[in-house]
Amino acid sequence: MFFGFKGSMPIPSFREKLKPLLDAPELRKMKWNRLPGLQGAARYGRCIYLVFYQRKIVCPIWLYTHQEHESQPPYKEIISLVKEVMAYVSQHYPLDAPTDSADC
């Protein structure tokens, strides 16, 4: 899967593996290796996001640099955010809702 563009080249994203404790949408991570205007570890940026394919929704979960987190944010915090976003999406974007709604 590709997400975003850098010039004319798409930036690839990678599927993140969740422990099987959640019936979650797909969790993905996008990586930037050179964020402009930043030095050292701060120039390595990451975006963790959820993809709800059936609802056609992409939800950013966490944006961070390697200066903030060397590998990734704590797993428990990621899971907590995933659960919170899943509850919000289920409540506000039910699967049986019309897809041509004006407020989608």
C-alpha positions as CSV (number, residue, x, y, z in Angstrom):
1,M,0.0,0.0,0.0
2,F,1.2,3.5,-0.8
3,F,0.2,6.6,1.1
4,G,1.2,10.1,0.4
5,F,3.6,11.4,-2.2
6,K,7.1,12.8,-2.1
7,G,7.5,14.7,-5.4
8,S,6.3,12.2,-7.9
9,M,7.4,9.1,-5.9
10,P,4.8,7.4,-3.6
11,I,5.9,6.8,0.0
12,P,5.4,3.1,0.9
13,S,3.7,2.1,4.1
14,F,4.1,-1.1,6.0
15,R,1.6,-3.3,7.9
16,E,2.2,-3.4,11.6
17,K,1.5,-6.6,13.5
18,L,-1.0,-6.4,16.4
19,K,-1.1,-9.1,19.0
20,P,-4.3,-11.1,18.5
21,L,-6.1,-9.4,21.3
22,L,-8.0,-7.0,19.1
23,D,-10.5,-7.5,16.3
24,A,-9.0,-4.4,14.7
25,P,-8.8,-2.8,11.3
26,E,-5.5,-2.9,9.6
27,L,-2.7,-1.0,11.5
28,R,-0.1,0.5,9.2
29,K,3.1,2.6,9.6
30,M,4.5,5.1,7.1
31,K,8.1,6.1,7.4
32,W,10.0,9.3,6.3
33,N,13.8,9.2,6.4
34,R,14.5,12.9,5.9
35,L,12.0,15.4,7.2
36,P,13.0,18.8,6.0
37,G,14.5,21.3,8.5
38,L,15.2,18.7,11.2
39,Q,18.6,17.4,12.4
40,G,19.7,14.0,13.8
41,A,17.1,11.5,15.0
42,A,14.3,14.1,14.6
43,R,14.5,13.8,10.8
44,Y,13.2,10.2,10.9
45,G,9.5,10.5,11.1
46,R,6.7,7.9,11.5
47,C,3.0,7.9,11.2
48,I,0.9,5.0,12.6
49,Y,-2.6,4.9,11.3
50,L,-5.6,2.6,11.0
51,V,-7.3,1.6,7.7
52,F,-11.0,0.8,7.9
53,Y,-11.4,-0.7,4.4
54,Q,-15.2,-1.4,4.6
55,R,-15.9,2.1,5.7
56,K,-13.3,3.7,3.5
57,I,-11.7,5.6,6.4
58,V,-8.1,6.2,7.3
59,C,-7.4,7.4,10.9
60,P,-4.0,8.7,12.0
61,I,-3.1,7.3,15.4
62,W,0.3,8.7,16.2
63,L,2.8,11.0,14.5
64,Y,6.3,10.9,16.0
65,T,10.1,11.2,15.2
66,H,12.9,8.9,16.4
67,Q,14.0,11.7,18.7
68,E,10.7,11.2,20.6
69,H,10.6,7.4,20.4
70,E,13.6,5.4,19.2
71,S,11.5,2.5,17.9
72,Q,7.8,3.3,18.4
73,P,5.5,4.5,21.2
74,P,4.6,2.1,24.0
75,Y,2.5,-0.8,22.8
76,K,-0.1,-0.3,25.5
77,E,-0.7,3.3,24.5
78,I,-1.1,2.3,20.8
79,I,-3.6,-0.3,21.8
80,S,-5.5,2.2,23.9
81,L,-5.7,4.6,21.0
82,V,-6.8,1.9,18.6
83,K,-9.6,0.9,20.9
84,E,-10.7,4.5,21.3
85,V,-10.7,5.1,17.5
86,M,-12.5,1.8,16.8
87,A,-15.3,2.8,19.3
88,Y,-15.6,6.3,17.7
89,V,-15.7,5.0,14.1
90,S,-18.2,2.3,15.0
91,Q,-20.5,4.8,16.7
92,H,-20.2,7.6,14.1
93,Y,-19.8,5.6,10.9
94,P,-21.9,2.5,11.2
95,L,-21.6,0.0,8.3
96,D,-25.3,0.1,7.6
97,A,-25.2,3.9,7.1
98,P,-25.9,5.3,3.6
99,T,-22.6,5.9,1.8
100,D,-23.8,9.0,-0.1
101,S,-24.7,11.0,3.1
102,A,-23.8,14.7,3.0
103,D,-21.9,14.6,6.3
104,C,-19.5,11.7,5.4
